[in-house]
Amino acid sequence: MKKMPAPLNPGLASRTQRGAAMIVGTVIIVILLLAAAGFGYVALTQKEGVQLQVETPEVGADDLLTTGKSNNELLIDRLIVQAGLKRDGQQQKTTNEVLDDEALPVGDGVTTSTTVEASRLSQLQTEFISESDRRLKKLDAAMALTGKLPVEQKTSSQKYINDEITALTGLKAKSAAETARDGFLTDRDDLDKEYVNYLMVVTQVYLLQWANDQTILGEKVNVLGGKFQERLNSASNSGESIAAAQTQLNSYQSDKTAAKDNTAKALENIAKVQPGTFSANKAVLEQYANQLSTANASLKRATDTSVTIITQIKTYK
């Protein structure tokens, strides 16, 4: 008869089971401890006076400021202002690039005493068309931007742009049909004279967009300053020392006011500019751009100062 296998050692089996049970028990205990620690950490950080570095949401220059009262929302508000300031700097750069515009050379060296053969005249007409097309492209880009302007500004800007497009298109066609040097020279003189109007109507749109957005940014800086003052008043009533923070806030408010004044003055003058007037002169347009640049610098200082103010506010109970 075939022998049956001997039974396992009961003691060994018992020890193996106990060991497995201890391992499982240990794992469960560790998990429970970690969960308890996490719960305790969350509970601790929710206690009054404990501030966390929260992960703020994505914000943009056109976002509205928050309506809450927590310090975390002050951080979000500052990020919104920072986004607006970044765009403000980009608009400053773009506008300055427009003001640095230079016309392409058209028929340089050709005068009323210059002999111009048919082949040379064709070359001059090509130069004329190139410069006309370059300006028309810039005018089209400015026209696209007018959609962001307030109605009154949009209406006047679009009229100026359309008038300039009509003038340039007419000169371009007239020059292309010329068969003699004298006719071309007349067209070139008209193109040169038209440049000041071209530069004015293009620059005005960029200046208006910049000034309008900067006005809105200044309003947000103002609202944020009001929130800061509320926090400081509340902290003072609670016995906190706010002298240092108040000094910083006073500086913040001073920069905000300076930015508001410069932006308002520039916007008022920019909106009044019309082709053929002294205010349409490039040098005058640059003065308006400089006013907006000065306001930009004031807003940047205020935004930088806001970091110090928020840091101080976070220490109050």
CORRACOR-V602744 format. One record per helix or strand of 2 or more residues. SS is the DSSP state (helix for helix, strand for strand). FROM is the first residue (numbers start at 0). LEN is the number of residues. If there is no record, write none. Layout:
# CORRACOR-V602744
ss->SS from->FROM len->LEN
ss->SS from->FROM len->LEN
This chain:
# CORRACOR-V602744
ss->helix from->9 len->36
ss->helix from->70 len->29
ss->helix from->117 len->31
ss->helix from->150 len->26
ss->helix from->180 len->57
ss->helix from->242 len->30
ss->helix from->277 len->3
ss->helix from->281 len->32
